Amino acid sequence: LVFPIEWPEPFGLAPVEAWACGTPVLARPYGSVPELHFDGVTGYVRDSIAELAAMVPQLEGFDRARCRAYAERNFSLTRMC
């Protein structure tokens, strides 16, 4: 998922939904992104669009099960409610 936000979003649910599917997220460090993302586990957080684009080849061997486990552990139904 490409999530290049440029504003202080308080909580982005789209990345959590992606992680629950084992999908890594490429995001910029705004809003809750630095607090929620685990760089290298849930995807990559970089300052610019160019830096995010440079990370795309790193996604080929991405551990999707680890990404999903992160979502299950941190954003379960009980915890989110």
C-alpha positions in Angstrom: 0.0 0.0 0.0 1.4 3.4 -0.9 0.4 5.9 1.9 2.2 9.1 1.1 0.2 11.4 3.4 1.4 15.0 3.8 -0.7 16.1 6.8 -0.9 15.3 10.5 -3.5 12.5 10.3 -4.3 11.4 13.8 -4.8 7.7 12.9 -4.7 6.0 9.6 -6.9 2.9 9.5 -5.9 2.0 5.9 -2.4 0.9 6.9 -3.7 -1.3 9.7 -6.1 -2.9 7.2 -3.2 -3.5 4.8 -1.1 -5.1 7.6 -3.9 -7.3 8.6 -3.7 -8.7 5.0 0.1 -9.0 5.3 0.6 -6.1 2.9 3.5 -3.8 3.6 2.9 0.0 3.6 5.2 2.6 2.1 4.5 5.8 4.1 5.8 9.3 4.8 6.4 10.3 8.5 3.4 12.5 9.2 0.6 12.2 11.7 0.5 8.9 13.5 2.8 7.1 11.0 6.0 7.2 13.0 4.1 6.0 16.1 2.2 3.1 14.4 4.7 1.8 11.8 7.5 -0.6 12.6 10.1 0.1 9.8 11.1 -3.1 8.1 8.3 -5.1 9.6 5.2 -3.2 8.5 6.8 -1.6 5.4 9.0 1.4 5.2 8.7 5.0 6.3 10.7 7.6 4.4 10.7 11.4 4.1 10.2 11.7 0.3 8.3 10.0 -2.5 11.6 9.3 -4.2 12.9 7.5 -1.1 9.7 5.5 -0.9 10.0 4.5 -4.6 13.6 3.4 -4.0 12.2 0.9 -1.3 9.9 -0.9 -3.8 12.6 -3.5 -4.7 12.9 -4.3 -1.0 9.3 -5.5 -0.9 10.1 -8.6 -3.0 11.3 -10.6 -0.1 9.1 -9.0 2.5 7.9 -11.2 5.4 4.1 -10.9 5.0 3.4 -13.3 7.9 5.4 -11.1 10.3 3.6 -8.0 9.0 0.2 -9.7 9.7 1.4 -10.8 13.1 2.2 -7.2 14.0 -1.3 -6.2 13.1 -2.9 -9.0 15.1 -0.7 -8.2 18.1 -1.2 -4.4 18.0 -4.6 -3.9 16.4 -6.9 -6.7 17.6 -10.6 -6.3 17.8 -10.4 -6.1 21.6 -7.6 -3.5 21.5 -9.3 -1.4 18.9 -12.6 -1.3 20.7 
